[in-house]
Amino acid sequence: MLKNNADIVSSYKKMIKKEDIFLITKEFFYALTVALVLFFIMELVWPRMVLAYINVNMVLIFWVVSATILLASNKRL
């Protein structure tokens, strides 16, 4: 039987909790932090190795955005 839109939205709200979003954001932040540290070490060992292939600016932007979301959601929990 087909559900109406309100039932679908309420079922998604039950499935995705704020704690789950907080955990996903935290893991994403940790992964980006490790990536930035590895990129920094690789640049020290082999100069221009990372910058020639990867746009580190976008990684830094995603890192700052995820840190901001993490801090904002941590205060609400």
C-alpha positions in Angstrom: 0.0 0.0 0.0 1.3 3.4 -0.9 2.0 5.8 1.9 1.3 9.5 1.7 4.1 12.1 2.0 3.6 12.8 5.7 4.1 9.1 6.5 7.3 8.9 4.4 8.7 12.1 6.1 8.0 10.8 9.6 9.5 7.4 8.8 12.7 9.2 7.6 12.8 11.3 10.8 12.6 8.1 12.8 15.5 6.5 10.8 17.8 9.5 10.8 18.5 11.0 14.2 20.5 14.0 15.2 23.1 11.8 16.8 23.6 9.9 13.6 24.2 13.1 11.6 26.6 14.2 14.4 28.5 10.9 14.1 28.7 11.1 10.3 29.9 14.7 10.4 32.5 13.8 13.0 33.9 10.9 10.9 34.0 13.1 7.8 35.9 15.7 9.8 38.4 13.1 11.0 38.9 11.7 7.5 39.6 15.2 6.1 42.0 15.9 9.0 44.0 12.8 8.3 44.0 13.6 4.6 45.3 17.1 5.2 48.0 15.8 7.5 49.1 13.2 4.9 49.1 15.8 2.2 51.3 18.1 4.3 53.7 15.3 5.0 53.8 14.3 1.3 54.5 17.9 0.3 57.4 18.0 2.8 58.9 14.8 1.4 58.2 15.4 -2.3 57.7 19.1 -3.1 54.8 19.9 -5.5 53.7 16.3 -5.5 50.2 16.9 -4.0 49.6 20.3 -5.4 50.2 19.1 -8.9 47.3 16.6 -8.7 44.9 17.6 -5.9 43.2 21.0 -5.3 43.9 21.3 -1.5 41.8 24.5 -1.3 38.6 22.4 -1.8 39.7 20.0 0.9 40.3 22.9 3.3 36.9 24.4 2.5 35.2 21.1 3.2 37.3 20.7 6.4 36.2 24.1 7.7 32.6 23.5 6.8 32.5 20.1 8.5 34.2 21.6 11.6 31.6 24.4 11.8 28.8 21.9 11.5 30.4 19.7 14.1 30.8 22.5 16.6 27.3 23.8 16.0 25.7 20.4 16.4 27.8 19.6 19.4 26.3 22.6 21.3 22.8 21.5 20.5 23.3 18.0 21.7 
